[in-house]
Structures are given as structure tokens and as C-alpha cells.
């Protein structure tokens, strides 16, 4: 499996051996249409986690989960994992795969965890 990067993830060296030796390549929507993408990496939420009790409006809390709706509506496998912290609050990344592509999700998540190191999980 070839790992391509369409954006920059703070603290991740795209040339890190866990992510593959190829330099980052911008993916295009056309590549998705042609089936050339094994997984997509997105934020789990549009913002870092909020402190407990900071939001009480159900609509605001729903919007915090908006990025996870894509996989649910498409019926594809996805997993979320911690990728760091902002102002002490956790930030999650989500990996989405093809139908029955769970093995690719686990390989990408494992490589990302190794590349980010333990600091992302504290």
C-alpha cells in the first residue's frame, strides 16, 4: 500500500520509514473517483476536545461529531485515534477505508501511532 499525503500533520515527517519512503503527493478528487485511494485521513472533529460542561447546546455538540458522519452514511469502516493535544486538550484523527478494508485501516493507524510517538497519546 502506498501512503500519500494531501496535507501536513504537525509533528509527522512524511518521509518517516513508518509512512513510506515516497515524498508526499497531493491527491486529487479525481483519484478518489478512479478508486486510487485506499484510506482517507481527516480530523475526527472540527475543533479540539472541549472541557467537560463547556457546551450545553445539543446542536453544537452534534457539530462536534460531524466529520464522523461521513463513514456512517457511506457504510465504510473508520477508526479514530489520538494524534496530539492543543492547549492540553486531545485532538483526534480519523482514518476511513474502503468496504471491508479494515486491515488497511489498522496498518495506517499503526504507522501513524509509531510516527507520532507517545507524546500524542498522553
N, C-alpha and C positions, 0 to 999 in steps of 0.2 A: 504494500500500500504506500502510495506517495503522499506526503503531507505537504499541503500548500497553505500559505498564509495570505489572507486578504487584508489584514490589519496588523497592528502592533500590540502585543500583550506585554505590559510592563514587567520587566524582570526576566523575560524569556528570550534567550538567544536563539533566533531562528536556525542557526547553524549547529545548535547543540546536537550531539550524537543521538539523543533520545528522540529528537524530532526529525531526524534525517539529515543528510549532508547537502541536499539541494537548497539553493538560496530561495527566499520567499518569492512566490509568484502570485501576482494579483489574479484572483479568479473572477470570472465574469458570469453574469446571469445566463449567458448562452451555454456555458459549461454545465450548469445545473440542468438546463433543458435537455442537453445531449447525454445526460447520465454520467458525466465525467467527475462527479463528486461523490466520495464515499461517506463523508461526515461534514456537518456544519458546526462551527463553534460560535456561540453567541453568549452574551451576558445572560445570566439567569433572571435578572431583574433590571429595570432601567436605572435603579439607584442602589447604593449600598444598603445593607440592612438598616432599619430604623430602630431606635431604642424601644424597649417594651413600653407600651402605653402611649407612644408618641403620635400614633394615628388611630382615630376612632371612627372616621368616616368609612363605611363599607366600600364605597366607590374607590377611594384612594387605596385601600388595601387590595381591592381587586386589581387595580392597575399595577400593583407591585408584582403580580403574577402573570402579567400579560404576555411576556416572552415564552412562558411555558405552554401557553395555549396552542401555539403552532403545532407542536408534536402531538398534542392530544387531538386536535382537529384533523390532522393528517393521518393519525393512527400509526405513527412511526415511533421507534424506540428513542429514548433520550435519557440522559443522566446529567445530574448537576453535581459539581464538586467545588470546594473552596479554592479560590485562586489568589487570595490575598486579603488585605484589610485597607480600609480608608478611614482615617480618623478613629481607629480602633474597632470599627465595625466590619463584619465579614462581607466579602464580595464573592459572588458565585459565578462560575462559568458553566455553560450548558453545551453538551455535545449531542447532536441529533444525527441519527443514521438512517440508512435505508431499511425497508421492511425486512425483518429477520436478520438485520445487520448488527446484532448486539455484540458479536465478537470484535468487530471494528471499533465500536464504542469503548469497549474495555481496553483495547490496545492503545487507543488515543488517550484515554483518561489516565492510564498507567504512565505513558510517556510524558504527559503534561504534569502529573504529580511529581515525577522524578525531576523534570526540568525546573519546576518552580521551587522544589526543596521543601523542607519542613517549615520554613517561615510562613508559607502560605496557609498552613494548616493549624497554626497556633491561635 
